[in-house]
């Protein structure tokens, strides 16, 4: 199944609109995602410039260190963490958390009113 279709299915499952995260756009992702640390967290703020608004990290801790996230084009995300691609169609103001056999997706409207990230 292609990733766009999977993303649309997730959006339908959670009763929200599908907002494309085009492959040429970037996510902010923590290097720790490559370590297989769980859970994997994602949140989406409003899109800006050449970014999707997605920030993704692994583990329980969210860091405010300016070097915590690196920019990565979505087209390369499959090399880092293919299991999160299906969530990238969720609109700004949504979060996900996944672990082994666990999935949680929820709306966080506070993400729409903030210029900065918070956990």
Phi and psi restraints in degrees (value plus and minus 20) as a CYANA .aco file:
   2 UNK   PHI     -98.0   -58.0
   2 UNK   PSI     138.3   178.3
   3 UNK   PHI     -85.5   -45.5
   3 UNK   PSI     -55.1   -15.1
   4 UNK   PHI     -83.3   -43.3
   4 UNK   PSI     -61.2   -21.2
   5 UNK   PHI     -85.3   -45.3
   5 UNK   PSI     -63.1   -23.1
   6 UNK   PHI     -80.1   -40.1
   6 UNK   PSI     -60.8   -20.8
   7 UNK   PHI     -84.9   -44.9
   7 UNK   PSI     -60.5   -20.5
   8 UNK   PHI     -84.7   -44.7
   8 UNK   PSI     -57.0   -17.0
   9 UNK   PHI     -84.0   -44.0
   9 UNK   PSI     -63.5   -23.5
  10 UNK   PHI     -82.0   -42.0
  10 UNK   PSI     -64.4   -24.4
  11 UNK   PHI     -82.1   -42.1
  11 UNK   PSI     -61.9   -21.9
  12 UNK   PHI     -84.2   -44.2
  12 UNK   PSI     -63.1   -23.1
  13 UNK   PHI     -76.2   -36.2
  13 UNK   PSI     -58.3   -18.3
  14 UNK   PHI    -120.5   -80.5
  14 UNK   PSI     -11.2    28.8
  15 UNK   PHI      46.1    86.1
  15 UNK   PSI      21.0    61.0
  16 UNK   PHI    -153.3  -113.3
  16 UNK   PSI     148.4   188.4
  17 UNK   PHI     -92.0   -52.0
  17 UNK   PSI     133.1   173.1
  18 UNK   PHI    -112.1   -72.1
  18 UNK   PSI     105.2   145.2
  19 UNK   PHI    -142.8  -102.8
  19 UNK   PSI      90.3   130.3
  20 UNK   PHI     -78.0   -38.0
  20 UNK   PSI     121.5   161.5
  21 UNK   PHI    -134.3   -94.3
  21 UNK   PSI      70.0   110.0
  22 UNK   PHI     -81.3   -41.3
  22 UNK   PSI     124.1   164.1
  23 UNK   PHI     -78.3   -38.3
  23 UNK   PSI     -44.8    -4.8
  24 UNK   PHI    -105.9   -65.9
  24 UNK   PSI     -25.4    14.6
  25 UNK   PHI    -109.5   -69.5
  25 UNK   PSI     148.5   188.5
  26 UNK   PHI    -130.8   -90.8
  26 UNK   PSI     133.7   173.7
  27 UNK   PHI    -134.2   -94.2
  27 UNK   PSI     139.2   179.2
  28 UNK   PHI    -116.1   -76.1
  28 UNK   PSI     104.1   144.1
  29 UNK   PHI    -156.9  -116.9
  29 UNK   PSI     120.5   160.5
  30 UNK   PHI    -103.6   -63.6
  30 UNK   PSI     122.8   162.8
  31 UNK   PHI     -78.4   -38.4
  31 UNK   PSI     -46.9    -6.9
  32 UNK   PHI     -87.4   -47.4
  32 UNK   PSI     -31.5     8.5
  33 UNK   PHI     -83.4   -43.4
  33 UNK   PSI     -51.3   -11.3
  34 UNK   PHI     -95.1   -55.1
  34 UNK   PSI     -29.0    11.0
  35 UNK   PHI    -108.8   -68.8
  35 UNK   PSI     -22.2    17.8
  36 UNK   PHI      50.6    90.6
  36 UNK   PSI      -5.5    34.5
  37 UNK   PHI     -85.6   -45.6
  37 UNK   PSI     120.2   160.2
  38 UNK   PHI    -146.2  -106.2
  38 UNK   PSI     136.1   176.1
  39 UNK   PHI     -98.6   -58.6
  39 UNK   PSI     149.8   189.8
  40 UNK   PHI    -124.9   -84.9
  40 UNK   PSI     108.8   148.8
  41 UNK   PHI    -134.0   -94.0
  41 UNK   PSI     126.5   166.5
  42 UNK   PHI    -164.0  -124.0
  42 UNK   PSI     123.8   163.8
  43 UNK   PHI    -160.8  -120.8
  43 UNK   PSI     129.6   169.6
  44 UNK   PHI    -144.3  -104.3
  44 UNK   PSI      98.7   138.7
  45 UNK   PHI    -116.6   -76.6
  45 UNK   PSI     153.3   193.3
  46 UNK   PHI     -76.8   -36.8
  46 UNK   PSI     123.8   163.8
  47 UNK   PHI     -84.7   -44.7
  47 UNK   PSI     124.2   164.2
  48 UNK   PHI    -170.1  -130.1
  48 UNK   PSI     108.4   148.4
  49 UNK   PHI      40.9    80.9
  49 UNK   PSI    -146.6  -106.6
  50 UNK   PHI    -119.8   -79.8
  50 UNK   PSI       6.0    46.0
  51 UNK   PHI    -133.0   -93.0
  51 UNK   PSI     139.2   179.2
  52 UNK   PHI    -108.2   -68.2
  52 UNK   PSI     -37.4     2.6
  53 UNK   PHI      72.1   112.1
  53 UNK   PSI     -25.4    14.6
  54 UNK   PHI    -101.6   -61.6
  54 UNK   PSI     116.5   156.5
  55 UNK   PHI    -147.6  -107.6
  55 UNK   PSI     109.2   149.2
  56 UNK   PHI    -151.4  -111.4
  56 UNK   PSI     114.7   154.7
  57 UNK   PHI    -169.2  -129.2
  57 UNK   PSI     145.4   185.4
  58 UNK   PHI    -134.9   -94.9
  58 UNK   PSI     132.8   172.8
  59 UNK   PHI      72.4   112.4
  59 UNK   PSI    -198.8  -158.8
  60 UNK   PHI    -102.2   -62.2
  60 UNK   PSI     -44.5    -4.5
  61 UNK   PHI    -116.3   -76.3
  61 UNK   PSI     111.9   151.9
  62 UNK   PHI    -123.9   -83.9
  62 UNK   PSI     110.3   150.3
  63 UNK   PHI    -127.1   -87.1
  63 UNK   PSI     121.1   161.1
  64 UNK   PHI    -115.0   -75.0
  64 UNK   PSI     -14.6    25.4
  65 UNK   PHI     -78.7   -38.7
  65 UNK   PSI     108.1   148.1
  66 UNK   PHI     -81.9   -41.9
  66 UNK   PSI     -36.9     3.1
  67 UNK   PHI    -119.1   -79.1
  67 UNK   PSI     -14.0    26.0
  68 UNK   PHI     -84.3   -44.3
  68 UNK   PSI     -60.7   -20.7
  69 UNK   PHI    -123.1   -83.1
  69 UNK   PSI     122.0   162.0
  70 UNK   PHI    -137.0   -97.0
  70 UNK   PSI     134.3   174.3
  71 UNK   PHI    -103.2   -63.2
  71 UNK   PSI     115.0   155.0
  72 UNK   PHI    -162.8  -122.8
  72 UNK   PSI     109.3   149.3
  73 UNK   PHI     -86.4   -46.4
  73 UNK   PSI     120.8   160.8
  74 UNK   PHI     -76.6   -36.6
  74 UNK   PSI     -53.6   -13.6
  75 UNK   PHI     -80.7   -40.7
  75 UNK   PSI     -37.2     2.8
  76 UNK   PHI    -123.0   -83.0
  76 UNK   PSI     -21.6    18.4
  77 UNK   PHI     -84.5   -44.5
  77 UNK   PSI     -49.9    -9.9
  78 UNK   PHI     -81.0   -41.0
  78 UNK   PSI     -46.5    -6.5
  79 UNK   PHI     -95.8   -55.8
  79 UNK   PSI     -43.7    -3.7
  80 UNK   PHI    -114.9   -74.9
  80 UNK   PSI     -68.0   -28.0
  81 UNK   PHI    -183.5  -143.5
  81 UNK   PSI      55.9    95.9
  82 UNK   PHI     -81.8   -41.8
  82 UNK   PSI     -45.7    -5.7
  83 UNK   PHI     -89.2   -49.2
  83 UNK   PSI     -32.5     7.5
  84 UNK   PHI    -113.6   -73.6
  84 UNK   PSI     -31.7     8.3
  85 UNK   PHI     -77.8   -37.8
  85 UNK   PSI     -55.5   -15.5
  86 UNK   PHI     -85.0   -45.0
  86 UNK   PSI     -36.5     3.5
  87 UNK   PHI    -111.1   -71.1
  87 UNK   PSI     -29.6    10.4
  88 UNK   PHI     -93.1   -53.1
  88 UNK   PSI     -26.6    13.4
  89 UNK   PHI    -106.8   -66.8
  89 UNK   PSI     -27.8    12.2
  90 UNK   PHI     -82.7   -42.7
  90 UNK   PSI     122.9   162.9
  91 UNK   PHI     -97.4   -57.4
  91 UNK   PSI     147.7   187.7
  92 UNK   PHI     -73.6   -33.6
  92 UNK   PSI     123.9   163.9
  93 UNK   PHI      73.4   113.4
  93 UNK   PSI      -7.0    33.0
  94 UNK   PHI    -143.9  -103.9
  94 UNK   PSI     134.8   174.8
  95 UNK   PHI    -152.8  -112.8
  95 UNK   PSI     139.7   179.7
  96 UNK   PHI    -161.3  -121.3
  96 UNK   PSI     137.0   177.0
  97 UNK   PHI    -163.4  -123.4
  97 UNK   PSI     106.1   146.1
  98 UNK   PHI    -149.7  -109.7
  98 UNK   PSI     129.8   169.8
  99 UNK   PHI    -170.0  -130.0
  99 UNK   PSI    -195.3  -155.3
 100 UNK   PHI     -76.1   -36.1
 100 UNK   PSI      99.1   139.1
 101 UNK   PHI      34.8    74.8
 101 UNK   PSI      10.2    50.2
 102 UNK   PHI    -160.0  -120.0
 102 UNK   PSI     117.8   157.8
 103 UNK   PHI    -165.3  -125.3
 103 UNK   PSI     108.3   148.3
 104 UNK   PHI    -152.4  -112.4
 104 UNK   PSI     111.1   151.1
 105 UNK   PHI    -154.0  -114.0
 105 UNK   PSI     111.6   151.6
 106 UNK   PHI    -172.0  -132.0
 106 UNK   PSI     139.0   179.0
 107 UNK   PHI    -108.7   -68.7
 107 UNK   PSI     118.1   158.1
 108 UNK   PHI    -155.3  -115.3
 108 UNK   PSI      70.0   110.0
 109 UNK   PHI     -83.1   -43.1
 109 UNK   PSI     -40.0     0.0
 110 UNK   PHI     -80.6   -40.6
 110 UNK   PSI     -45.1    -5.1
 111 UNK   PHI     -87.5   -47.5
 111 UNK   PSI     -41.6    -1.6
 112 UNK   PHI    -100.5   -60.5
 112 UNK   PSI     -40.0     0.0
 113 UNK   PHI    -127.4   -87.4
 113 UNK   PSI      -7.1    32.9
 114 UNK   PHI    -141.1  -101.1
 114 UNK   PSI     119.3   159.3
 115 UNK   PHI    -110.0   -70.0
 115 UNK   PSI     -29.0    11.0
 116 UNK   PHI    -146.2  -106.2
 116 UNK   PSI     143.9   183.9
 117 UNK   PHI    -108.9   -68.9
 117 UNK   PSI     128.1   168.1
 118 UNK   PHI    -167.3  -127.3
 118 UNK   PSI     135.0   175.0
